[in-house]
C-alpha cells in the first residue's frame, strides 16, 4: 500500500511538470514577477548607484503597472533557482527552470497537505485527495505560474496543513496551540506580503477557532497575528523600499487601497454575488462528484462531520464574505481548494470502503473512479487548449529561431497583445547583452547588443512614421497600424474559441491555414499545428463512430504577425 500511496502522490508534481512543459509561456498577470526574476538573475542586485542601475536594467522602472507589486516572491524564487540556473545557456530554459522550482514547491506543499489529510481522515482519504487534486486543472496548471496568488498559495497551503495537524492530535498536547499559531501566522504573512484578501480568511479561521475550538484569543490568535504581520511587514517594506526606491512602501497595502477602498477593481468587471459558488468553485474543483456527492457525504457522516466542518465553515465563510466585493476572479479564492478537496476526499473514502456492502455504494464507487478518469481527460484537453493562448511567446520564439537577422544589430518592437501573451525578458535573445553599470557608458553597452527590444505604448509615438522606420521586425496583432513598408514573414495562430458541431455539419480545419504561412517544411514542429492536426485526427477517428456526428471544434485564428521592414533589408529575388 505504501508504494501505491507514493505513486498516487507523485501524480501531483508529474502533472504540474506536464502542464509546464506543454504550456511554458506566461501571460500579463504573471509578467511582473517573471520579469523581476529575470532581472535579479541576469543583472543581479546593485550595491551602488542603485536608482540609476534599476533605471538602466530593470523592467519595473519602465513598466511599473497601476500599483507597485512586491519583490519578495521574485527574490525568494530567484534565490532558490540561482544554483541551478547555470545548467541552461538560453533564456527559454531559464524561464522553464524558474517556473519548475515554483511548481515543485507548490507540489511538495500539496503532498504535505495530503499527508495531513491522511492523518485526519485515513489512508483512503489521502489517496482520494491526491487523485482529486492531480486531476484538477486550474491548481495544477497555475502551480508553476508566477502569479502573486500562487506565491500566497504556497503559504496558505502550509497554513492549512498546520491547521489539520492541530486537529489530528489530542487536546492535552502542547503542540496543538503551536500548530494553530503557525496556521494563523503563515496565513497572515501571506496576506500582508502577497494578497490582502487573505485577511478575510484569517478572520474566518480565527473566529471559528475562537468559537468552536475554544482557542485562546490572547495566547494563540493575537500573538500569531502579531508574529505574521511583523515578519510580513518587515520583509515587504525592507525589500520593496529598496527595489522601488521609495521609503517606506508597502505594495500590498497600496494595491488594497487602490483596488478596494478607491474601488478601481470594478474597472476590470463586476460579477454577481453568487459567482464564486455557482461558477468559480465548480470550475476549480472540476469533478462535479466532489461537491455534489463527496462533500455532502462527508458532512452527513458522523465519523467525518466534525473534521469536515472544521475546514468547510471557515473556508466557505471566507468565500461568502469575499463575494460582496464586486470584481471577482477564481484566483482570488484558489486558496480554499486544497481544503475543500480534503473534505471531498474523506467522503469518497467513506463511499469506497463500503463498495461491497450495497449496490448504492458499489455504483457510487464506480462513478467516482469514472469521474476521476474523465477529470484527467478534461484537464489534459483544457491544457491543450490553454497552451494555444500564448501567441506572443510563440512569436518571439519563432523570431529568435527561424528568422535570419538582417544586420549586425536588430531592433524589434512588441505590440500590446504580444506583451500580454508570452513575451518576457527570458525569451529575448541575450547574445551580446550586457548589464549597464555606468550610465555614462550605457550607449556603448547597448551598441554591443545583437538584439534590442521596444515595448513603447505612447499613442502619439505610434503614429509617427519615424518611430517605425528604425525597427527591423515587429510583432503585431494589427499589421495595418504599423506604418511603413512591411512584409509578413510568419503568422502565429492562437485559440479562437470552441463551437459545438451538429451531425452533418462540416467543421473548418486550421491545419491548411497553418501550413501556408511561414516555413512549410518546418510547420509540423509548431505546437499550434500539432494541436490542430491532433484534433482533426481525433475528429476523423471518433466523431462519427462514437459521437454520432457531434463534435466540438477548436477554432484557430491568426493572432500575431511577424513583420519585416522591407526598407531595411535587401529585396527578395523574384
N, C-alpha and C positions, 0 to 999 in steps of 0.2 A: 504493500500500500504506500510505503514511503516513496518508492520510485514513481508510482502513478501521481502522487501528490506533487513531487518535484516537476515532473513533465507538464502537469497542468499549469502550475505556477509559471513555468518558463514560457508559456504561451503569451504572457503579457509582454515581456521585453522582445520576444520574437516578432510579434505583430507590430509593436512600436517601430522596430527597425525596418520591417517590410514597408510600413506606411512612409517612413522617412526615405527609403530607397526609391520607392515609386514616385514620391512627390517631394523632391529635395528643395524646391524653391519656396520663397516666402511671399507674404502679402504685406500691404501697407501697415496693418495693425502690428506686425512684428518688426517693422523697419527700424524703429528707434533702437531697440536692444541689439538687433543683429548688426546694425551699423556701428553702434558703440563698442560691441565686442570686437569687431574688425579693427577699429581704430586703436583700441587698447592693445590688441595682439600685434598689429603691424607697425604701429607708431610708438608704442609704449607710453608710459606716463611721464610727463615732463617734471623736472625738478627746478628749472629756472625759466624765466620769460614765459610763464605759464599761459597767460592770456594770448600772447602772440602765437605760441605753439598750437594752442587749440584752434585759433582762428585760421592758421595755415593748414592744419592737418585733420581736424576732427569734423565730422559731418554735422553734429548737433549745433554748431555755430551758424552754419549756413541755413540749416533747416530745423529750427528749434521746435516747430509744432505750435499748436494753440496754447498748450500749457507745458511746462517742463516735466520731464519724467525722471525717475530715479535711475542712477547708475549702479546701484547696489547689486542688482541681479546680474548685470553685464560684467561688473568687476569680479563677482564671485565665480561666474561661469568661465570667464577668461582665465582665472587662476587655476581652475580645475582642468581646463583644456590645454593650457600652455605647455605642460610637459610632453604632451602627445603631438602638438601641432607641427613639430619639425618632421614628422613622418610624411607629411604631404608637401609637395612642391607647388601646388596650384591652389588658387582661392576656392575653387569648387570643392575640393577635398577638405579644405579647412572649414568651410561652412558646414559641410556634412558632419565633420567630426564634432564641431561645437554643438550642433543640434543633437548628435548622438549622445553626447555627455549629458545634456539636459534630459533626453529621453530615457537614458539609463538611470538617472537619479529618480525621476518620477516612477519608472517601472519598479525600482527597488522599494520605494515607499509604498506603492500599491501592493507589492508582495508582502511587505512587512505588515501592512494593514490587514491583508488577507489572513496572515498567521494569527493576528489578534482576533479576527472573526472566528477562526478555528478554535481558539481557546475559549471563546464565549459560547459558541453555538455547536461546536463539534467538528470532526474531520469532514463529514459530508458537506457541511455548510461552507467550509473553506474551499473545497473543490468546486462547488457550485458557484461560489463567489468568483473564483479565478476564471471559470468558463463564461460567466455573465460579463465580467469586466473585460476580458480579452476580445469578446465578440461585439462590444460596443464600439461605435465608430468614432464619435467626437473625442472622447477622452484619449483613445489610442492615437488618433490622427494628430491631435494637438499636443500630446505629451512631450514632443520634441520641439515644439514651436515656441519662439521667444516672446510670446505674449506676456505682459505683466501678470495676467491671470494665472499663467502656468508656473511662474515663479511663486506666486502666492499659493497655488495648488499644492506645491511641494510641502510648504509649511503647514497648510491646513490639513493635508492628509496625515502628516506626522502628528498633528494635534489630535485628530480624531482617533488615531492609533493609541495615543496616550489615554484618551477617554475610555476606549474599550479595555485597555489594560487595567484601568481602575475598576471597571465593572467585573473583571474576571477574578478578582481576589476578594477575600472576606473582609468585613468591615474592621476587624481587630488588627489589621496590619497597617503599620505606619505609612507604607509606600502608597496607600490609596490617595491620601492627601497630596503627596508629591506628584502623582500622575495627574490629578485634577489641576494642580498648579501648572504643570508642564503643558497640558492641553490649552488652558486659557492664556498662558504666557506666549506660546508659539502662535496661537490664533491672533492675539493682539499684535504681536510682532509683524505678522503678515499684513494686517490691516494698516498699521502705521507706515510701513515701508512700501507696500506694493498696491493694495487695493482697499480703499476706505470702506467699501460695502461690507467687509468682514467685521466691522464694528457692530453691525446688527446681529451677526451670527454670534459674536462674543456675548452680546446682550441676552440673546435667547438661551444660549448654553448656560450662562451664569444664573439666569432666572430659574431655569429648570433645575439646576443643581441645588440652588438655594431652597426651592420649594419642595421638590420631590426626593432629593437625595440628602437633605439636611446638611449640606456642605456649609462650613463656616464662612460667613461674609468677611470677617476681619482676619481670619487666619489663613484662608485659602484664596478667595475670589479677589479681594482688593490687592493683596501682595502680588498675586500672579499678574494682574493687570498693570501694576506699577512696574514690575520687572520687565514685562514685554514691551510696555510703552517706552521705558527708559532706554532699553537696548536698541529698540527700533528707532527712536528719535535720535539718539547719539549716532547710530550708523548712518542714517539717511542724511541728517543735517551735516555731519562731518564730510561724508563722501560727496554729496551733491553740491555743497557750498564750494568745494574745490573745483569740481568739473564744470559747474555753471558759472563760476567766478562771481558769485553773489552771496554775501554773508549777512544773515543766515538765510537758508532756503530749505523749505520742507515741501518737496514736489507733490506728494500725495495730498497734502492739505490744500495746496494751490489748485490741484485738479478737482478736489471735492468742492472747493469754494466756487470755482468757475462753472462746473457742471451741475451741481446740486443747488447751492444757495443762489447763484445768479440764474439758474435754470437753462443753461446752454445745452444740457444733454438732450433736451426736447428738440433741438435743432436737427438732431440725427434721426428723428422719427418718434412717434408716440404709439404705444400699443395698449390694448385694453387690460384691465386688472388681471383677468384670468389667463393672460398669455403664457405665463410660466407653467401653470398647471395644465392647461389644455394643449399647449404646443411644445414649449421648450423641454419640459421634463420627459414627455413621451419620446421626443427625438433623441434626447441624451441617453435614456435607458435603452432605446431601440427595440428590445424584445418586449412585446406587449404583455406576455405572460408574467413578466417580473412585477409589473404594477397592477395588473388586473387579477392575478391569481396568487402569486407567491407572497406579496406583501400582506394582502388580506389574510391569508392562511397563517402567516407568522403572528399577526396581531390577534387573531381569534384563538390561536392555540395557547393554552395556559402555560405550557413549558417555555415558550419563546416570547410571550407577550411583553413581559417586563423589559427584557433587553431590547426588544424591537422598539417599544415606545420610548426607551431611553435615547434612541437615535432619531426616531421619526419626529417626535414632538419638537425638539429644538431646531432640527433641520428644516422641517416644513414650516415651522413658525418663522424662521428667517426668510424663507421664500415668500410666505404670505405678507410679511411686513414690507419686504423689498418690492413687492408687486405694486405698492402705492406710488412708487416713482414712475413717471410717465414713459421714459425711454427704457426699453428692455432688450437685452441680448442674452442668449443662452450662456455665454461665457461669464456673465455676472453671477450665476448660481451654480456653476460647474462643481464647486467645492462640496456640494451635498451628495454628489453621485456615488462616491465610494460608500458612504453611509447607507444610502437607500439600497444600493446593490447588496450590501451586507444583510439587510433585513430581508430582501428578496431571497437571498441565498439560504437563510435559515428556514424560510417557508418551503423552498424547493427541496431542501434536505429532509424536512418532515414528510413531504409527499413521497420522496424517493424511497425512504426507509420502510414505507408501508405499501409499496407497489405490489407485494404478493398477498396482501390482506383483503383486498376488494377490487372489483372491476373498476370502480371510480378512480382509485389511486393508480391502478395499472394504466388506465387511459391517460390520466394526467401526467404520469411519468413519461410515457411515450411522447406526449405532446411537448413536454419540457425538452427532451432530447432533440426532437424535431425543430423546436423553436430556436435552440442554440445553433444547430446546423444552418438554419435559414438566416439567423442573425449574422453568422460568419460570412455567408454568401452575400448578404445585403451589404455588410461592411466592406467587403472587397469591391463590390460594384460601386459603392459610394466613393471608395478610394480611387478607382479608375476614373470616374467622372470628375472628382475633385482635382485630380492631377492635371486636368486639362484647363485649369483656371489660372495658369501662370505664364501667359504668352510673353510677358516682359522678360522673365528669366530665360525662357527658351530662345527668345530673340537675341539676347546678349550672348548666350552660349553659341548660337549659330554664327554670330558676327565674329566671335573670337576663334572659332574652329574651322569655319568653312569659307570665309571671305578673305581673299588676298588683299592685304592693305595696299593703298595706292601710293604711299610715300614713307619717308623715314619717321614722320610723326603724323598721327591720325587723330582728328578731332571728331567726337561722337556726341550727338545730342539725344537725350531720352525725353520723350513726352510724358504727360501725366499718367496715362494708362500703363506705360512700360514701367514707370517707377512704382506704381501701385501693385503690379502683378509679377514681381520677381526680381527686378533689378536691384542688386546690392553691391557694395564695395568689394565683397568677397569674390563676386563673379567678374569684376573688371580685370582686364589684362594688366598684370603687375610688372610686365617687362620694362625695365628702365625706371621704374617708380622708386622714388626715394623720399624719406621723411625730410621735411623742411625744418631745420633747426635755427637758421638765421634768416630773419625776414629780409635782410639786405642781399642775401644770396638766393632768395626764393625763386627768382626767374631762371637762374642757372639750373636749379634742380628741376623745374618744370620743363625746361628745354631738353633735358635728357630723357624725358619720359616718352615712350613709344606711343602710348595712347593717353589722350586727355578727354575727360568726360564732362558734360554740362547738363544741368537739370533746371535751367532758368525757367521761372514761372511768370515773370513780368509780362503782362499782356502787351504793353507798349513795345517792348523789345521784340516780341514775337511777330510784330507787324512791320519790323524794319528789315528790308532785303539785305542790308549789310550784315545783320546778325546771322543770317542763314548762310551767307557766302563763305564763311570761314570753315564750315563743317565739311567733313568728308563723308560721314554716314549719319543717318537719322533713323531712330526707331520711333515710328509714328503710327497712331491709330487712324488719323485723318490725313492722308498724303496731300490733299488739296489745300491744307493750311500751311504747308511748307513752301516757302517762296523760293523760286529759282528753277533751274533745270535739273530735275532729279529722275532717276530711273529705279524701278523696283527690282531688287536683286533677290529678294526672298519674302515670302508671306508666311507668317506664323498663324496657324489656326488654333482656335480655342473652343471651349464649351459654349454652345449656343442654345441650350435648353433641351428638354425632352418632350416627346409627343407620343401619345398612345395611338397606335395604328390599328384600325379595324380590319377584319378579314377582307381580303381582296384589294385593300388599299396599298399602293406601291410606295415603299419608303425611298427617300433620297439617300444617296451614298456620298459621303465626303471624301472617299478614297480617291476618286478620279481628280477632284479638285486639288487634293494634296499632291498628287503625282505631277501635275502640270506646272506647278510653280516651284522654282528652286532647282536643286540638283537631282534630276530624275534618277540617276544611278545610285544615289545615297538616300533617297527619301524613305526607304524601308527602315532606316535607322532612327527616324524621328519618332518620339514617343506618341505624338498625336496620330501619326499614320498607323502605328502599331495598334493603338486602341481602336481606331476606325476599322482597320482590317479585321481585327478580332471580333468586333461587334457585328460586322457584316457577315463574317463566317458563322457566328452563332445564329444569326437570323436564318441563314440558309439551312442550318442543321436542325434547329428545334422549333422554328416558328410554325410551320405547317404541321409537322408530325405530332408535336407535343402541345402546342398552344392554340391549335385550330385556327391559325391565321392572325391571331392577335400578336402585337409586338410593341415594344417601347423603343422608339427611335431616338438615338442620341445625336443631336444635330451639332455639326461643327461649322463655325463661321470664321472668316478672316478677321483677326484681331489686331495684329501688329505687322506693318510693312517695314522691311529694312530698305532704306533708300540710299542710293549712292549719288553723290554730287557729280554730275556729268561735266561740269565746267572745270573740275579739279582733277579729272582723271582722263587718260588718253581714250579716244573713241574706240569702240569695239570694231573689229574687222567685219566687213559685210559678208 
